[in-house]
Structures are given as C-alpha cells and as structure tokens.
Amino acid sequence: MVSIPSARAARRAVQYLFAAGCVYTGWRFLGFLAWTADPGAPFVPRPAGVEAFLPIAALAGLKSLVLTGAYDFVHPAGLTILLAAMACALVFRKSFCGFVCPVGLASDLVGAAGRRAGISRAAPRLLDRLAGAVKYLFLAFFLASIFVLMDAASARQFLASPYNLTADAHLLKLFMHPSGTFLAVLGFLVLAGAVFRNAWCRWLCPYGALLGLLGLAGPCAVSHDAQGCDGCGRCRRACPMDISPGAAARSPQCVGCGQCVEACPKPGTLRLRLFTRPVPRFTALIGGTGLFAGICLLAMALGGWEASLPVAMLRSLYASVMR
C-alpha cells in the first residue's frame, strides 16, 4: 500500500522541483552570456524563464498591457509568470509563495537551520505587526511608481530601454560582484530568517504582499472551530508563516499548504475550504501549481513566453553589460 506523504514533505518536494528548474534556467542563462562574450562559443538561446526574477519589469509590462492591450515584447515570460502567480493567489491563496517561489524555499531552509541551531524564536505580536507592515510599504511604493507616476509613454520607454532589455544580466552582476553593503544586508536577512521563521516572506517581500492581498479576496481559506480547539499550538509550530491558531482564514500570510490542518490532533477543528466546502489538504498544492503551470504552458503555445528580439542586438547589449 502506497503511503500518503505529509503536507510538509509534499510541499518540500514540489519546492525542490521548481528550484531545480530555476537552477537549470540559470545554467542556460550563463551559457547564453558566455556566447555573447565569446565569438567562438556555441550559441545558447536566452532562457525566457530567467524573467521570473524581474518582478519590476513584469509590473511595468502589466501597466502597458492594461493601458494599450499590448503584451510585453521584451520580457513576456516575466509578465506571464506575474499573471499566473496572481491567478493562483486569487483561487488558492499564496500558493505561488508556498510551492513555486525559490526565494520562499531559501527562506524556509534558513528558518529550518535556525530551529536546528536552537536560535529560532517566535516574534512578539507587536514586532510581527510592525515588521509585517514594511512589505506593504514596499508594495505601495512600487505600485505608485509604476501605476500612478508612470504614464503610458514612460512605460513603453522603460520597456524598450537598454537597461530593461538586459535587467537579468544586471541582477546577475549584483550577485557575482556584491558590494559590502549588499553583503551586509544579505547577512542581516539570513540572520533574521534564522531567528524569526520566514522573516523575508512574512515581513519584507512586496511580491508576497500583493499575492497575500489577492488571496484574501479568493475562495480558499482555513476554517477554525474555536470550540474544538484546546490551544495546543501544534498548528502554529507547523505553519511555515508562524500564523497563530485560528488566524489563517483572515491572514494574508497563509500559503494554503495544509500543514496546520495535518498537525491538529483534533480532526475537524482545522479544515482547508474552497468556498464553503471542505477540501483535501493538498488542494492548494495541486490546484495552485497546476494552474501556474497551465497558464505558463498556454502562454508558450500562444506566443506569450519567448521575446522576439533580434539575436544580434541582444548579443551586443548583453556583451556590453558583462564586460
């Protein structure tokens, strides 16, 4: 008889699968950059999936799509990934953050290392609320900058700018040649994530802030029977976002992983629901990742994935950035 994996094990397996895809995409991108720098190197096409790491460019592409109806011709895969993540959030809470995002996996692993080292702590409620507001300030800044202060002409100009065309290479250079300030900030984030579970995702990520707000408007939630709850706290300890008992239904932090439902010793006290109907704990995992993959595959079939830019132009631009 085949045993059913735990919600945590299933979630981790899916996270590693998407992370492996990111590693492969990064390897292909390095091959593409090597081709741009060396006239004798074999041609490697630029992998469109690298645009997943360009959320600001995707927001600008979304604005242009709303105003003009034209799909982003520079980073179409980035726009598709943003739209897919938003669709997943509307139906299955922050399933993109919980199962797909490689930064979310890294944040999870840092938190797990902190627990093994014995330095993990639960954040005081006041600190959690104050720190949790930071990502909404970041989100408001980006939304105002792109959707309020940037007009249609400016959006088109930004999309076609040399910097945006090669934004992925600029991001790579930041990690390949980090400044002291960058390393200090990264070290602080790692330490914060080791002490306070998933600190980056809970407190600082504007992408997650957007998806969390969309998730609150959707039909998926964790219901809590207060009368059946004995306050044991197992659900909070199992929750990757450290959500307190009974708060998941109204929390924008919930990723719909079902780990709290599985950890509860009293069956029926916690339930994952879609609209008003109880559903299996793997619903958000299967539904969210399936919807995300389906939208990306549809975009590939309809021409909304690969940029149709001249290869010679890309070679010249990327070579100048990586010198």
C-alpha positions as CSV (number, residue, x, y, z in Angstrom):
1,M,0.0,0.0,0.0
2,V,1.4,3.4,-1.0
3,S,1.6,5.8,1.9
4,I,0.4,9.4,1.5
5,P,3.2,11.9,2.1
6,S,2.8,14.5,4.8
7,A,1.8,18.0,3.7
8,R,5.3,19.3,4.6
9,A,7.1,16.5,2.7
10,A,4.8,17.1,-0.4
11,R,5.4,20.8,-0.2
12,R,9.1,20.5,0.1
13,A,9.2,18.0,-2.9
14,V,7.4,20.5,-5.1
15,Q,9.6,23.3,-3.9
16,Y,12.7,21.4,-4.8
17,L,11.3,20.5,-8.2
18,F,10.7,24.2,-9.1
19,A,14.1,25.1,-7.6
20,A,15.7,22.5,-9.9
21,G,14.0,24.2,-12.8
22,C,15.4,27.6,-11.7
23,V,18.9,26.1,-11.4
24,Y,18.7,24.7,-14.9
25,T,17.4,28.0,-16.2
26,G,20.3,29.8,-14.5
27,W,22.8,27.4,-16.1
28,R,21.3,28.0,-19.5
29,F,21.5,31.8,-18.9
30,L,25.2,31.5,-18.1
31,G,25.7,29.6,-21.3
32,F,23.9,32.4,-23.2
33,L,26.1,35.1,-21.5
34,A,29.2,33.1,-22.4
35,W,28.0,33.1,-26.0
36,T,27.6,36.9,-26.0
37,A,31.1,37.4,-24.6
38,D,33.0,34.9,-26.8
39,P,32.5,35.0,-30.6
40,G,33.7,31.4,-30.8
41,A,31.4,30.0,-28.2
42,P,28.4,27.8,-29.2
43,F,25.1,29.5,-29.4
44,V,22.8,29.1,-26.4
45,P,19.4,30.7,-26.6
46,R,18.5,33.0,-23.7
47,P,16.1,31.1,-21.4
48,A,12.9,33.1,-21.0
49,G,12.3,31.6,-17.6
50,V,15.0,33.9,-16.1
51,E,12.5,36.7,-16.3
52,A,10.8,35.2,-13.2
53,F,13.4,37.2,-11.3
54,L,12.3,40.5,-12.8
55,P,9.1,41.5,-11.0
56,I,9.6,45.3,-11.5
57,A,9.8,44.8,-15.3
58,A,6.7,42.5,-15.1
59,L,4.8,45.2,-13.3
60,A,5.7,47.7,-16.0
61,G,4.6,45.2,-18.6
62,L,1.3,44.8,-16.8
63,K,0.7,48.5,-16.8
64,S,1.5,48.7,-20.5
65,L,-0.9,45.7,-21.1
66,V,-3.7,47.5,-19.2
67,L,-3.2,50.8,-21.0
68,T,-2.5,49.6,-24.5
69,G,-3.7,46.0,-24.7
70,A,-0.2,45.0,-26.0
71,Y,1.7,42.2,-24.4
72,D,5.2,42.9,-23.2
73,F,7.5,42.2,-26.2
74,V,10.7,42.4,-24.1
75,H,10.0,40.2,-21.1
76,P,6.8,38.3,-22.0
77,A,7.6,35.4,-19.8
78,G,8.1,37.7,-16.8
79,L,4.6,39.2,-17.4
80,T,3.1,35.7,-17.8
81,I,4.6,34.5,-14.5
82,L,3.3,37.5,-12.7
83,L,-0.2,37.0,-14.1
84,A,0.0,33.3,-13.3
85,A,1.0,34.0,-9.7
86,M,-1.8,36.5,-9.3
87,A,-4.3,34.0,-10.7
88,C,-3.1,31.3,-8.3
89,A,-3.4,33.7,-5.4
90,L,-7.0,34.6,-6.3
91,V,-8.0,30.9,-6.2
92,F,-5.6,29.1,-3.9
93,R,-4.2,31.7,-1.6
94,K,-0.4,32.4,-1.8
95,S,0.2,29.0,-3.4
96,F,2.9,30.6,-5.6
97,C,4.8,31.7,-2.5
98,G,4.2,28.4,-0.7
99,F,5.1,26.0,-3.5
100,V,6.8,27.7,-6.5
101,C,9.0,30.6,-5.4
102,P,12.7,29.6,-4.9
103,V,13.2,32.6,-2.6
104,G,10.4,31.1,-0.4
105,L,12.3,27.8,-0.4
106,A,15.5,29.5,0.6
107,S,13.7,31.4,3.4
108,D,12.2,28.1,4.6
109,L,15.6,26.4,4.7
110,V,17.2,29.3,6.6
111,G,14.4,29.1,9.2
112,A,14.8,25.3,9.5
113,A,18.6,25.8,10.1
114,G,17.7,28.3,12.8
115,R,15.5,25.8,14.6
116,R,18.2,23.1,14.4
117,A,20.7,25.6,15.8
118,G,18.3,26.4,18.7
119,I,18.1,30.1,17.9
120,S,14.6,30.2,16.4
121,R,12.2,32.4,18.3
122,A,8.5,33.3,18.0
123,A,8.3,37.1,17.2
124,P,6.4,39.2,19.7
125,R,3.0,40.2,18.4
126,L,3.9,43.9,18.2
127,L,7.1,43.2,16.3
128,D,5.3,40.9,13.9
129,R,2.7,43.6,13.1
130,L,5.2,46.4,12.8
131,A,7.7,44.4,10.7
132,G,4.9,42.9,8.6
133,A,3.8,46.4,7.5
134,V,7.1,47.0,5.8
135,K,6.4,44.8,2.8
136,Y,3.1,46.7,2.2
137,L,5.1,50.0,2.2
138,F,7.4,48.5,-0.4
139,L,4.4,47.3,-2.4
140,A,2.7,50.7,-2.2
141,F,6.0,52.4,-3.4
142,F,6.3,50.1,-6.4
143,L,2.6,50.3,-7.4
144,A,2.6,54.1,-7.1
145,S,5.8,54.5,-9.0
146,I,4.6,52.3,-11.9
147,F,0.8,52.7,-12.0
148,V,0.4,56.3,-10.8
149,L,3.6,58.2,-11.6
150,M,4.5,56.4,-14.9
151,D,2.3,57.3,-17.9
152,A,1.8,55.1,-20.9
153,A,4.7,56.7,-22.9
154,S,7.1,56.4,-20.0
155,A,6.1,52.7,-19.5
156,R,6.8,52.0,-23.2
157,Q,10.1,53.9,-23.0
158,F,11.1,51.9,-19.9
159,L,10.2,48.6,-21.5
160,A,12.4,49.4,-24.6
161,S,15.3,50.8,-22.6
162,P,18.7,49.1,-22.8
163,Y,18.7,48.6,-19.0
164,N,15.3,46.8,-19.1
165,L,16.4,44.7,-22.0
166,T,19.3,43.4,-20.0
167,A,17.9,43.6,-16.5
168,D,18.5,39.9,-15.8
169,A,22.3,40.4,-16.5
170,H,22.4,43.5,-14.2
171,L,20.8,41.4,-11.4
172,L,23.3,38.6,-12.0
173,K,26.2,41.1,-11.8
174,L,24.9,42.2,-8.4
175,F,25.3,38.7,-7.1
176,M,28.6,38.0,-8.9
177,H,30.2,41.2,-7.7
178,P,28.4,42.1,-4.5
179,S,29.3,45.3,-2.6
180,G,30.0,45.4,1.1
181,T,26.6,47.0,1.7
182,F,24.8,44.3,-0.3
183,L,26.6,41.5,1.7
184,A,25.8,43.2,5.0
185,V,22.1,43.4,4.1
186,L,22.0,39.8,2.9
187,G,23.7,38.7,6.1
188,F,21.2,40.6,8.2
189,L,18.3,39.0,6.2
190,V,19.8,35.5,6.7
191,L,20.2,36.0,10.4
192,A,16.7,37.5,10.8
193,G,15.3,34.5,8.9
194,A,17.1,32.0,11.1
195,V,15.8,33.7,14.3
196,F,12.3,34.5,13.1
197,R,10.7,31.9,10.8
198,N,10.4,33.1,7.2
199,A,11.2,36.7,8.1
200,W,11.7,37.7,4.5
201,C,8.4,36.3,3.2
202,R,6.4,37.5,6.3
203,W,7.9,41.0,6.6
204,L,9.7,42.3,3.6
205,C,8.6,40.7,0.2
206,P,6.4,43.1,-1.7
207,Y,5.6,40.4,-4.3
208,G,4.2,38.2,-1.4
209,A,2.3,41.2,-0.1
210,L,0.4,41.6,-3.4
211,L,-0.4,37.9,-3.6
212,G,-1.5,37.8,0.0
213,L,-4.0,40.6,-0.5
214,L,-5.3,38.9,-3.6
215,G,-5.6,35.6,-1.7
216,L,-7.9,37.2,0.9
217,A,-10.3,38.0,-1.9
218,G,-10.4,34.4,-3.0
219,P,-12.5,31.4,-2.0
220,C,-9.7,29.3,-0.4
221,A,-9.2,29.6,3.4
222,V,-8.5,27.6,6.6
223,S,-11.5,27.4,8.9
224,H,-11.1,27.1,12.6
225,D,-13.6,25.6,15.1
226,A,-12.8,27.6,18.3
227,Q,-14.9,25.3,20.5
228,G,-13.0,22.2,19.4
229,C,-9.5,23.8,19.8
230,D,-7.6,23.1,23.0
231,G,-4.9,25.7,22.3
232,C,-2.0,23.1,22.0
233,G,-0.2,25.3,19.5
234,R,0.8,22.5,17.1
235,C,-0.8,24.3,14.2
236,R,1.3,27.4,14.7
237,R,4.5,25.3,15.1
238,A,3.7,23.5,11.8
239,C,2.8,26.7,9.9
240,P,5.7,28.0,7.7
241,M,4.4,31.5,8.2
242,D,4.0,31.2,12.0
243,I,0.3,32.1,11.9
244,S,-1.4,31.9,15.3
245,P,-4.3,29.4,15.8
246,G,-7.5,30.5,14.1
247,A,-6.0,33.4,12.3
248,A,-5.2,31.7,9.0
249,A,-8.6,32.4,7.4
250,R,-8.1,36.2,7.7
251,S,-4.3,36.3,7.4
252,P,-2.8,37.4,4.1
253,Q,0.3,35.3,5.1
254,C,-1.4,31.9,4.6
255,V,0.0,29.9,1.7
256,G,-2.6,27.2,1.8
257,C,-0.1,24.4,2.5
258,G,-2.4,22.4,4.8
259,Q,0.4,21.8,7.3
260,C,-1.7,23.3,10.2
261,V,-4.7,21.0,9.3
262,E,-2.4,18.0,9.3
263,A,-0.8,18.9,12.6
264,C,-4.0,19.5,14.5
265,P,-4.7,16.5,16.9
266,K,-8.4,17.0,16.8
267,P,-9.9,16.1,13.4
268,G,-12.2,18.7,12.0
269,T,-11.0,21.6,14.2
270,L,-9.0,23.0,11.3
271,R,-10.1,22.5,7.7
272,L,-9.0,23.7,4.3
273,R,-12.0,25.1,2.5
274,L,-12.8,26.2,-1.1
275,F,-15.8,28.5,-0.8
276,T,-17.7,26.8,2.0
277,R,-16.8,23.2,1.1
278,P,-14.0,21.3,3.0
279,V,-11.3,20.0,0.6
280,P,-8.3,17.8,1.0
281,R,-5.2,19.4,2.4
282,F,-3.3,19.0,-0.9
283,T,-5.9,21.1,-2.8
284,A,-3.9,24.3,-2.9
285,L,-0.7,22.4,-3.7
286,I,-2.2,20.6,-6.7
287,G,-4.5,23.3,-7.8
288,G,-2.0,26.2,-7.4
289,T,0.9,24.5,-9.1
290,G,-1.3,23.1,-11.8
291,L,-2.9,26.4,-12.5
292,F,0.5,28.1,-12.6
293,A,2.0,25.5,-15.0
294,G,-1.1,25.6,-17.1
295,I,-1.0,29.3,-17.6
296,C,2.7,29.2,-18.5
297,L,2.2,26.4,-21.0
298,L,-0.7,28.3,-22.6
299,A,1.4,31.4,-22.9
300,M,4.1,29.3,-24.6
301,A,1.6,28.0,-27.1
302,L,0.2,31.4,-27.8
303,G,3.5,33.3,-28.1
304,G,3.5,34.9,-24.7
305,W,6.7,33.4,-23.5
306,E,9.7,34.0,-25.8
307,A,10.8,37.5,-26.7
308,S,11.0,38.1,-30.4
309,L,14.0,40.4,-30.3
310,P,16.9,40.3,-32.8
311,V,19.6,37.9,-31.6
312,A,22.4,40.2,-32.9
313,M,21.1,43.1,-30.9
314,L,20.8,41.0,-27.7
315,R,24.3,39.7,-28.1
316,S,25.7,43.3,-28.4
317,L,23.7,44.6,-25.4
318,Y,24.5,41.7,-23.1
319,A,28.2,41.7,-24.0
320,S,28.4,45.4,-23.1
321,V,26.8,44.7,-19.7
322,M,29.0,41.8,-18.7
323,R,32.3,43.4,-19.7
